Amino acid sequence: MTVIDPAPAQVPGTPAHTPSSREHATARPARRARARRYLMCPPRYFEVGYAINPWMDPVGGRADAELALRQWESLRTTYLGLGHEVELIDPVPGLPDMVFAANGALVVGTRALGASFAHPERQDEAGAYRRRLEETSGVAQVVAPQHVNEGEGDFLVVGDVVLAGTGFRTDPAAHAEVEQALALPVVSLTLVDPRYYHLDTAIGVLDDQTIAYYPPAFDEQGQQTLATLFPEAVVATEEDAATLGLNLVSDGHNVVLPAAATALAERLAGLGFAPHPVDLSELLKAGGSVKCCTMELHRHRSAPTTH
């Protein structure tokens, strides 16, 4: 597995300098959107009937499936309005978390690595997503995993690198599987806060060079690695993270994020991104938001377009 050593001058756990709003006002980069292709699953059978993360409360957090479906549809139409393609997978009765499509696989180019879920409640989702991807145009091979991984929940593509999370769900051995299956270098990161049990709850990918992240979600080595690799990253506040604000989807210019993440949206706008808030409060009861609902079928090195 590829190992990237942080620069020795960086103090562990200390974020690199983040430019002030005044600095950005004078040297704000031009942001360019790129058309994306997503796979989503309508939450037709959504409920909170069990607890497998700290957000879930099957007694006090009962979900309204009709409201969840309306909120999800707002997310889908937002993507369509931005010019992106959205494909669908049929939901399966008895799999209420299938709406969180990002967890179903990691797809880059013509190859996909399927998921293998940590909890028995979700294991049947893996086969449903593998079968759907086998029918998807442009996907030539779906690799069955040998180790537990939860797809884009713990694997985030940033340019030509995959950031890979572990600590709560994905087995560290799955990181090497990604590198072998998709021929991309992998950077391993360890999560330490159970509220941020997947990597996509603690990191939001903004473009091929830029991320937003919440340092306390990671161990000291992970904080140092991220600060070194992404010195211009947006360092999120506790308030940003607590709304699952980092569970966002960006096309390089337009950033779709939870409506409650107002401070993060304002900061991104100041950096030249265009925030598009969406209310997914009902799905938050299961510990998911924008990115959780969205599997990207990554087209490798697409040409930029503008929206």
SEKE-472284 format. One line per field, with one value per residue: x, y, z of N, C-alpha, C in turn; residue number from 1; residue in three letters. Coordinates in steps of 0.2 Angstrom, whole numbers. Layout:
N
nc1 c(X; ...)
nc2 c(Y; ...)
nc3 c(Z; ...)
cac1 c(X; ...)
cac2 c(Y; ...)
cac3 c(Z; ...)
cc1 c(X; ...)
cc2 c(Y; ...)
cc3 c(Z; ...)
i c(NUM; ...)
aa c(ALA; ...)
END
This chain:
307
nc1 c(4; 2; 12; 12; 22; 21; 26; 41; 41; 28; 17; 11; -7; -10; -19; -14; -11; -25; -31; -37; -54; -52; -40; -44; -53; -45; -38; -46; -49; -54; -68; -73; -85; -89; -97; -106; -110; -122; -127; -142; -154; -171; -179; -189; -193; -188; -184; -180; -176; -167; -151; -135; -126; -121; -130; -143; -158; -169; -181; -184; -181; -190; -194; -201; -206; -212; -209; -195; -194; -198; -189; -177; -180; -180; -166; -162; -168; -161; -148; -151; -155; -143; -137; -132; -131; -142; -144; -154; -157; -167; -176; -176; -187; -186; -173; -169; -158; -153; -155; -144; -134; -120; -113; -113; -103; -87; -83; -73; -70; -71; -71; -77; -76; -85; -95; -94; -103; -101; -110; -123; -136; -136; -130; -136; -138; -126; -125; -136; -132; -121; -126; -134; -124; -117; -126; -125; -121; -105; -98; -87; -82; -86; -78; -78; -77; -64; -63; -70; -78; -86; -89; -90; -92; -81; -71; -64; -62; -50; -45; -32; -30; -35; -43; -44; -54; -53; -57; -69; -79; -74; -62; -44; -37; -44; -40; -29; -35; -42; -32; -27; -38; -42; -31; -26; -17; -18; -22; -21; -32; -36; -51; -57; -68; -84; -95; -92; -91; -89; -78; -84; -91; -83; -75; -76; -76; -71; -65; -53; -41; -44; -51; -63; -62; -64; -53; -53; -59; -50; -36; -19; -9; -17; -22; -11; -6; -17; -16; -4; -5; -16; -14; -22; -34; -51; -54; -65; -77; -83; -97; -100; -97; -105; -118; -117; -112; -101; -104; -105; -108; -99; -96; -85; -88; -101; -108; -117; -125; -129; -144; -143; -130; -125; -115; -104; -108; -107; -94; -89; -94; -87; -75; -77; -85; -101; -114; -127; -140; -148; -162; -161; -166; -173; -167; -155; -158; -154; -141; -136; -133; -131; -120; -120; -131; -128; -120; -105; -102; -88; -80; -65; -54; -62; -67; -68; -83; -95; -107)
nc2 c(-6; 11; 23; 39; 50; 63; 80; 84; 96; 100; 102; 88; 86; 99; 110; 116; 133; 142; 152; 169; 177; 189; 187; 178; 186; 193; 184; 174; 158; 152; 142; 127; 117; 100; 88; 75; 58; 49; 36; 32; 28; 27; 31; 21; 11; 16; 17; 19; 6; -1; 1; 5; 15; 30; 40; 34; 30; 19; 20; 34; 40; 39; 37; 47; 40; 45; 59; 57; 52; 63; 73; 66; 66; 80; 81; 73; 80; 92; 88; 85; 97; 104; 98; 85; 67; 55; 39; 25; 13; 0; 0; -12; -21; -22; -18; -5; 5; 5; 17; 24; 25; 27; 19; 7; 3; 6; 15; 17; 24; 10; 0; -8; -9; -20; -19; -25; -27; -21; -24; -36; -32; -24; -32; -38; -28; -27; -37; -33; -20; -24; -32; -22; -14; -22; -22; -9; 3; 6; 1; -12; -22; -29; -31; -43; -41; -46; -42; -33; -18; -2; 4; 20; 26; 25; 27; 39; 48; 58; 68; 58; 50; 39; 42; 33; 26; 20; 11; 11; 4; -1; -13; -12; -20; -19; -8; -11; -19; -10; -3; -12; -17; -5; 1; 13; 25; 23; 32; 29; 32; 35; 34; 41; 46; 40; 46; 50; 39; 34; 39; 48; 56; 65; 71; 81; 81; 93; 97; 91; 94; 99; 98; 98; 96; 88; 90; 84; 71; 62; 52; 56; 54; 54; 67; 74; 69; 74; 87; 90; 85; 92; 107; 119; 116; 117; 119; 112; 117; 112; 113; 113; 100; 93; 94; 85; 92; 90; 79; 80; 84; 88; 96; 102; 115; 118; 115; 103; 102; 98; 107; 113; 116; 130; 139; 133; 133; 147; 149; 142; 148; 160; 156; 154; 143; 137; 135; 123; 121; 107; 100; 86; 81; 71; 59; 60; 55; 42; 43; 48; 59; 70; 65; 52; 47; 46; 38; 40; 37; 37; 45; 44; 57; 67; 80; 97; 106; 120; 126)
nc3 c(0; -4; 5; 12; 18; 31; 30; 40; 46; 50; 64; 73; 73; 71; 62; 45; 40; 37; 24; 27; 26; 20; 13; 4; -3; -11; -19; -24; -31; -47; -48; -56; -62; -65; -74; -67; -62; -54; -42; -34; -21; -18; -2; 1; 10; 22; 39; 57; 64; 72; 80; 75; 75; 84; 81; 79; 86; 90; 98; 102; 91; 80; 62; 49; 35; 23; 23; 23; 10; 2; 6; 1; -13; -16; -15; -26; -37; -36; -40; -53; -58; -58; -68; -68; -70; -64; -59; -54; -41; -36; -21; -7; 2; 20; 21; 27; 27; 14; 7; 9; -2; -5; 2; -4; -13; -22; -36; -49; -65; -76; -67; -51; -34; -24; -9; 8; 22; 39; 49; 53; 49; 38; 28; 17; 8; 1; -10; -18; -22; -29; -40; -46; -51; -60; -70; -75; -87; -93; -82; -81; -73; -58; -43; -31; -13; -1; 12; 25; 20; 18; 6; -2; 9; 17; 8; -1; -16; -21; -33; -40; -30; -17; -2; 13; 25; 42; 58; 64; 55; 41; 37; 39; 30; 19; 13; 5; -4; -12; -18; -26; -34; -41; -45; -39; -29; -11; 4; 21; 34; 51; 61; 76; 83; 88; 83; 71; 61; 49; 35; 26; 34; 41; 32; 18; 0; -10; -23; -35; -28; -16; 1; 14; 31; 48; 60; 74; 72; 69; 72; 79; 69; 58; 57; 55; 43; 34; 36; 30; 17; 12; 13; 10; 15; 20; 37; 47; 59; 76; 76; 62; 59; 68; 62; 52; 42; 34; 26; 12; -6; -20; -36; -40; -41; -38; -22; -14; 1; 19; 25; 37; 40; 40; 43; 38; 24; 21; 23; 12; 1; 2; -3; -16; -20; -24; -14; -11; -1; 6; 14; 24; 36; 41; 37; 44; 56; 55; 54; 42; 27; 14; 6; 10; 4; -9; -22; -31; -48; -53; -66; -74; -74; -81; -93; -89; -86; -86; -75)
cac1 c(0; 6; 13; 14; 25; 20; 32; 43; 40; 21; 16; 5; -13; -11; -20; -10; -14; -31; -32; -43; -58; -49; -35; -48; -56; -41; -35; -50; -48; -60; -70; -75; -90; -88; -103; -106; -115; -123; -132; -146; -159; -176; -180; -196; -194; -184; -186; -175; -178; -161; -145; -128; -121; -123; -136; -149; -162; -176; -186; -185; -180; -194; -193; -207; -204; -215; -205; -189; -194; -199; -182; -173; -182; -177; -159; -161; -169; -155; -142; -153; -155; -136; -134; -129; -135; -144; -147; -158; -157; -174; -175; -178; -190; -182; -166; -170; -152; -151; -155; -137; -130; -113; -110; -114; -97; -83; -83; -69; -69; -74; -71; -80; -75; -91; -95; -95; -105; -99; -116; -128; -142; -135; -126; -139; -137; -120; -127; -141; -128; -116; -130; -136; -118; -116; -130; -124; -117; -98; -95; -85; -81; -87; -74; -81; -72; -62; -63; -76; -78; -92; -89; -88; -93; -74; -66; -66; -58; -48; -40; -30; -29; -41; -42; -47; -55; -54; -57; -76; -82; -70; -56; -38; -35; -48; -37; -25; -39; -44; -27; -26; -43; -43; -25; -25; -14; -22; -19; -25; -34; -40; -56; -57; -74; -89; -100; -90; -90; -87; -74; -88; -94; -78; -71; -80; -71; -73; -63; -48; -36; -47; -56; -65; -62; -64; -47; -53; -62; -45; -30; -14; -6; -22; -22; -4; -6; -22; -14; 2; -7; -21; -13; -27; -41; -56; -54; -72; -78; -87; -104; -100; -97; -111; -124; -115; -111; -95; -106; -107; -106; -97; -94; -79; -90; -108; -108; -123; -123; -135; -146; -141; -123; -125; -108; -99; -110; -105; -87; -87; -96; -82; -70; -79; -90; -108; -118; -134; -142; -154; -164; -161; -166; -176; -162; -150; -160; -150; -134; -134; -135; -131; -115; -122; -137; -125; -114; -103; -99; -82; -77; -59; -51; -67; -66; -72; -88; -97; -114)
cac2 c(0; 18; 27; 46; 53; 70; 84; 84; 103; 100; 99; 84; 88; 106; 112; 121; 139; 143; 159; 173; 179; 195; 184; 175; 191; 196; 179; 168; 154; 151; 135; 124; 112; 94; 84; 69; 53; 47; 31; 34; 23; 30; 28; 19; 7; 19; 18; 18; 1; -3; 6; 3; 21; 34; 44; 30; 29; 16; 22; 41; 43; 36; 41; 48; 38; 49; 65; 56; 52; 70; 76; 63; 68; 86; 80; 71; 85; 97; 86; 85; 104; 106; 95; 79; 61; 51; 33; 23; 6; -1; -2; -19; -22; -25; -15; 3; 9; 5; 23; 27; 22; 28; 13; 0; 1; 11; 14; 22; 21; 4; -5; -6; -14; -20; -18; -30; -23; -24; -26; -40; -28; -21; -36; -40; -23; -28; -41; -29; -15; -28; -34; -16; -11; -27; -20; -2; 4; 9; -3; -18; -27; -28; -35; -45; -40; -51; -39; -28; -11; 1; 8; 27; 28; 25; 28; 45; 49; 65; 67; 52; 47; 37; 43; 27; 27; 14; 13; 9; 0; -4; -17; -9; -24; -17; -2; -14; -21; -4; -1; -18; -17; 1; 4; 20; 25; 24; 35; 27; 37; 31; 38; 40; 48; 36; 50; 51; 32; 34; 44; 54; 61; 69; 74; 82; 82; 99; 96; 86; 96; 102; 95; 101; 91; 90; 86; 79; 65; 58; 51; 61; 53; 56; 74; 77; 68; 78; 94; 90; 84; 97; 113; 124; 113; 120; 115; 113; 118; 106; 114; 111; 92; 90; 94; 81; 96; 87; 74; 84; 82; 94; 95; 106; 122; 118; 110; 101; 100; 99; 114; 115; 118; 136; 142; 130; 135; 153; 149; 139; 153; 165; 153; 153; 138; 139; 130; 122; 117; 103; 97; 79; 80; 64; 54; 61; 51; 36; 45; 49; 65; 71; 61; 45; 45; 47; 35; 43; 33; 41; 45; 46; 63; 70; 87; 101; 110; 125; 126)
cac3 c(0; -4; 11; 11; 25; 32; 31; 47; 50; 52; 71; 73; 75; 70; 55; 42; 39; 33; 23; 30; 21; 16; 8; -2; -7; -16; -23; -24; -37; -51; -47; -62; -61; -69; -74; -63; -63; -47; -41; -28; -19; -14; 4; 1; 16; 27; 46; 61; 68; 75; 81; 73; 76; 89; 78; 78; 92; 87; 102; 102; 84; 74; 56; 44; 28; 18; 24; 21; 3; 0; 6; -4; -20; -16; -16; -33; -41; -35; -44; -60; -59; -59; -75; -67; -71; -58; -60; -48; -39; -33; -14; -5; 9; 25; 20; 27; 26; 7; 4; 9; -8; -5; 6; -8; -18; -24; -43; -53; -72; -78; -62; -45; -28; -20; -2; 13; 28; 46; 53; 49; 47; 31; 24; 11; 3; -4; -16; -22; -26; -34; -45; -50; -54; -65; -76; -76; -92; -92; -77; -84; -68; -51; -39; -24; -8; 4; 18; 26; 18; 17; 0; -2; 16; 20; 3; -5; -21; -22; -39; -42; -24; -12; 6; 15; 33; 46; 65; 66; 50; 36; 39; 36; 25; 13; 9; 0; -9; -16; -22; -31; -38; -44; -47; -37; -22; -5; 10; 26; 40; 57; 64; 83; 87; 85; 79; 64; 60; 42; 33; 23; 39; 43; 26; 12; -5; -14; -30; -35; -24; -10; 5; 20; 36; 55; 63; 80; 71; 67; 77; 78; 63; 52; 57; 52; 36; 31; 36; 25; 10; 10; 16; 9; 16; 25; 43; 49; 66; 79; 74; 55; 59; 71; 58; 46; 36; 29; 22; 6; -13; -24; -43; -41; -40; -34; -16; -11; 8; 23; 26; 44; 40; 37; 44; 32; 18; 21; 22; 5; -3; 2; -6; -23; -21; -24; -9; -12; 5; 6; 21; 25; 43; 43; 36; 49; 62; 54; 54; 35; 24; 7; 3; 11; -1; -16; -24; -38; -53; -55; -73; -72; -78; -85; -95; -85; -89; -81; -73)
cc1 c(4; 6; 15; 16; 23; 26; 34; 41; 33; 20; 10; -1; -15; -13; -16; -14; -20; -32; -38; -48; -56; -44; -39; -51; -52; -38; -39; -50; -54; -62; -74; -79; -88; -94; -102; -111; -116; -128; -136; -152; -165; -178; -187; -198; -190; -187; -179; -177; -173; -156; -139; -123; -124; -129; -142; -152; -169; -182; -188; -184; -184; -194; -200; -204; -206; -211; -198; -189; -195; -192; -177; -174; -180; -169; -158; -162; -164; -149; -144; -153; -148; -133; -131; -134; -136; -147; -150; -157; -164; -172; -178; -181; -186; -175; -167; -165; -150; -151; -148; -132; -123; -109; -109; -108; -93; -82; -78; -68; -73; -75; -74; -77; -82; -90; -96; -97; -103; -104; -121; -134; -142; -131; -129; -139; -131; -122; -132; -137; -123; -120; -132; -130; -116; -120; -129; -119; -110; -95; -93; -84; -82; -83; -77; -75; -70; -63; -68; -74; -85; -92; -87; -89; -86; -69; -68; -60; -56; -43; -38; -28; -35; -39; -47; -47; -55; -55; -64; -79; -77; -63; -50; -36; -38; -45; -32; -29; -41; -38; -26; -31; -44; -37; -24; -21; -19; -19; -24; -26; -38; -45; -56; -64; -80; -95; -99; -87; -88; -83; -78; -92; -89; -74; -76; -75; -74; -71; -57; -42; -38; -52; -58; -65; -62; -59; -49; -57; -56; -39; -25; -11; -10; -22; -16; -4; -11; -19; -8; -1; -12; -20; -18; -34; -45; -56; -61; -72; -82; -94; -105; -101; -103; -117; -123; -114; -105; -98; -110; -105; -105; -95; -88; -81; -96; -107; -115; -122; -130; -137; -144; -134; -122; -119; -104; -101; -107; -98; -85; -89; -90; -76; -71; -83; -97; -112; -125; -137; -148; -156; -165; -162; -169; -171; -156; -152; -156; -143; -131; -136; -133; -126; -117; -127; -134; -119; -112; -100; -94; -80; -70; -56; -56; -65; -70; -77; -90; -104; -115)
cc2 c(6; 21; 34; 49; 60; 73; 85; 91; 104; 98; 95; 87; 95; 107; 117; 127; 139; 150; 163; 175; 185; 192; 181; 180; 193; 191; 173; 164; 153; 144; 133; 118; 106; 90; 78; 64; 49; 41; 32; 28; 27; 27; 25; 15; 10; 19; 17; 12; -3; 2; 3; 9; 25; 39; 41; 29; 26; 18; 29; 44; 41; 41; 41; 46; 42; 56; 63; 55; 59; 73; 73; 65; 75; 86; 78; 76; 91; 95; 86; 93; 107; 102; 89; 73; 58; 45; 30; 16; 5; -3; -9; -19; -25; -22; -7; 7; 9; 12; 26; 23; 22; 22; 7; -2; 7; 10; 20; 20; 15; -1; -3; -12; -14; -20; -25; -27; -26; -26; -30; -37; -26; -26; -38; -34; -24; -31; -37; -24; -19; -29; -28; -14; -16; -25; -13; -1; 8; 5; -10; -24; -25; -33; -37; -44; -46; -49; -34; -21; -9; 6; 15; 30; 29; 26; 34; 47; 57; 65; 60; 48; 45; 38; 37; 27; 20; 16; 11; 3; -4; -7; -13; -13; -22; -12; -5; -17; -16; -3; -6; -18; -11; 4; 11; 20; 26; 27; 33; 32; 33; 36; 36; 42; 44; 40; 51; 44; 30; 40; 50; 58; 66; 73; 75; 84; 88; 99; 92; 88; 98; 98; 100; 95; 93; 86; 82; 72; 60; 57; 56; 61; 56; 64; 77; 75; 72; 85; 95; 89; 89; 104; 119; 121; 118; 116; 117; 114; 112; 107; 112; 103; 90; 90; 89; 86; 94; 82; 77; 81; 88; 92; 99; 114; 122; 113; 109; 99; 101; 106; 117; 117; 125; 140; 139; 132; 142; 153; 147; 144; 158; 162; 151; 147; 141; 134; 130; 118; 113; 100; 90; 77; 73; 58; 54; 57; 44; 37; 46; 56; 65; 66; 53; 43; 45; 43; 38; 37; 37; 40; 48; 52; 65; 77; 91; 105; 115; 125; 133)
cc3 c(0; 3; 10; 18; 25; 32; 38; 50; 52; 59; 71; 76; 74; 63; 52; 41; 35; 31; 25; 24; 17; 11; 2; -6; -13; -21; -23; -31; -40; -50; -54; -60; -67; -69; -71; -64; -56; -48; -35; -27; -16; -8; 5; 8; 22; 34; 50; 66; 72; 76; 80; 73; 81; 87; 79; 85; 90; 92; 101; 95; 78; 68; 52; 37; 23; 18; 21; 13; 0; 0; 2; -11; -21; -18; -24; -38; -41; -40; -51; -62; -61; -65; -74; -69; -65; -60; -53; -47; -35; -25; -13; 1; 14; 25; 21; 26; 19; 4; 4; 4; -8; -2; 2; -12; -18; -31; -46; -60; -73; -72; -55; -40; -24; -12; 2; 20; 35; 50; 49; 46; 40; 26; 17; 6; -2; -10; -20; -26; -31; -41; -50; -54; -60; -71; -78; -82; -90; -86; -80; -79; -61; -47; -32; -19; -4; 11; 19; 24; 16; 11; 1; 5; 19; 14; -1; -10; -22; -27; -41; -36; -20; -5; 8; 23; 36; 53; 68; 61; 46; 39; 36; 30; 18; 9; 4; -6; -14; -21; -28; -36; -43; -47; -45; -30; -17; 1; 16; 32; 45; 60; 71; 87; 84; 82; 72; 62; 53; 40; 30; 28; 42; 38; 20; 6; -10; -21; -29; -31; -17; -6; 11; 25; 43; 59; 69; 78; 69; 73; 75; 71; 57; 52; 54; 45; 32; 30; 31; 18; 7; 14; 16; 11; 20; 31; 46; 57; 69; 77; 67; 55; 62; 68; 52; 40; 31; 25; 16; -1; -17; -31; -45; -40; -36; -28; -13; -4; 13; 25; 32; 45; 37; 38; 39; 26; 16; 19; 15; 0; -4; -2; -14; -25; -21; -20; -11; -6; 3; 13; 21; 32; 45; 42; 41; 55; 61; 53; 47; 33; 17; 4; 4; 6; -8; -18; -31; -42; -56; -62; -72; -77; -83; -87; -91; -89; -84; -81; -70)
i c(1; 2; 3; 4; 5; 6; 7; 8; 9; 10; 11; 12; 13; 14; 15; 16; 17; 18; 19; 20; 21; 22; 23; 24; 25; 26; 27; 28; 29; 30; 31; 32; 33; 34; 35; 36; 37; 38; 39; 40; 41; 42; 43; 44; 45; 46; 47; 48; 49; 50; 51; 52; 53; 54; 55; 56; 57; 58; 59; 60; 61; 62; 63; 64; 65; 66; 67; 68; 69; 70; 71; 72; 73; 74; 75; 76; 77; 78; 79; 80; 81; 82; 83; 84; 85; 86; 87; 88; 89; 90; 91; 92; 93; 94; 95; 96; 97; 98; 99; 100; 101; 102; 103; 104; 105; 106; 107; 108; 109; 110; 111; 112; 113; 114; 115; 116; 117; 118; 119; 120; 121; 122; 123; 124; 125; 126; 127; 128; 129; 130; 131; 132; 133; 134; 135; 136; 137; 138; 139; 140; 141; 142; 143; 144; 145; 146; 147; 148; 149; 150; 151; 152; 153; 154; 155; 156; 157; 158; 159; 160; 161; 162; 163; 164; 165; 166; 167; 168; 169; 170; 171; 172; 173; 174; 175; 176; 177; 178; 179; 180; 181; 182; 183; 184; 185; 186; 187; 188; 189; 190; 191; 192; 193; 194; 195; 196; 197; 198; 199; 200; 201; 202; 203; 204; 205; 206; 207; 208; 209; 210; 211; 212; 213; 214; 215; 216; 217; 218; 219; 220; 221; 222; 223; 224; 225; 226; 227; 228; 229; 230; 231; 232; 233; 234; 235; 236; 237; 238; 239; 240; 241; 242; 243; 244; 245; 246; 247; 248; 249; 250; 251; 252; 253; 254; 255; 256; 257; 258; 259; 260; 261; 262; 263; 264; 265; 266; 267; 268; 269; 270; 271; 272; 273; 274; 275; 276; 277; 278; 279; 280; 281; 282; 283; 284; 285; 286; 287; 288; 289; 290; 291; 292; 293; 294; 295; 296; 297; 298; 299; 300; 301; 302; 303; 304; 305; 306; 307)
aa c(MET; THR; VAL; ILE; ASP; PRO; ALA; PRO; ALA; GLN; VAL; PRO; GLY; THR; PRO; ALA; HIS; THR; PRO; SER; SER; ARG; GLU; HIS; ALA; THR; ALA; ARG; PRO; ALA; ARG; ARG; ALA; ARG; ALA; ARG; ARG; TYR; LEU; MET; CYS; PRO; PRO; ARG; TYR; PHE; GLU; VAL; GLY; TYR; ALA; ILE; ASN; PRO; TRP; MET; ASP; PRO; VAL; GLY; GLY; ARG; ALA; ASP; ALA; GLU; LEU; ALA; LEU; ARG; GLN; TRP; GLU; SER; LEU; ARG; THR; THR; TYR; LEU; GLY; LEU; GLY; HIS; GLU; VAL; GLU; LEU; ILE; ASP; PRO; VAL; PRO; GLY; LEU; PRO; ASP; MET; VAL; PHE; ALA; ALA; ASN; GLY; ALA; LEU; VAL; VAL; GLY; THR; ARG; ALA; LEU; GLY; ALA; SER; PHE; ALA; HIS; PRO; GLU; ARG; GLN; ASP; GLU; ALA; GLY; ALA; TYR; ARG; ARG; ARG; LEU; GLU; GLU; THR; SER; GLY; VAL; ALA; GLN; VAL; VAL; ALA; PRO; GLN; HIS; VAL; ASN; GLU; GLY; GLU; GLY; ASP; PHE; LEU; VAL; VAL; GLY; ASP; VAL; VAL; LEU; ALA; GLY; THR; GLY; PHE; ARG; THR; ASP; PRO; ALA; ALA; HIS; ALA; GLU; VAL; GLU; GLN; ALA; LEU; ALA; LEU; PRO; VAL; VAL; SER; LEU; THR; LEU; VAL; ASP; PRO; ARG; TYR; TYR; HIS; LEU; ASP; THR; ALA; ILE; GLY; VAL; LEU; ASP; ASP; GLN; THR; ILE; ALA; TYR; TYR; PRO; PRO; ALA; PHE; ASP; GLU; GLN; GLY; GLN; GLN; THR; LEU; ALA; THR; LEU; PHE; PRO; GLU; ALA; VAL; VAL; ALA; THR; GLU; GLU; ASP; ALA; ALA; THR; LEU; GLY; LEU; ASN; LEU; VAL; SER; ASP; GLY; HIS; ASN; VAL; VAL; LEU; PRO; ALA; ALA; ALA; THR; ALA; LEU; ALA; GLU; ARG; LEU; ALA; GLY; LEU; GLY; PHE; ALA; PRO; HIS; PRO; VAL; ASP; LEU; SER; GLU; LEU; LEU; LYS; ALA; GLY; GLY; SER; VAL; LYS; CYS; CYS; THR; MET; GLU; LEU; HIS; ARG; HIS; ARG; SER; ALA; PRO; THR; THR; HIS)
END
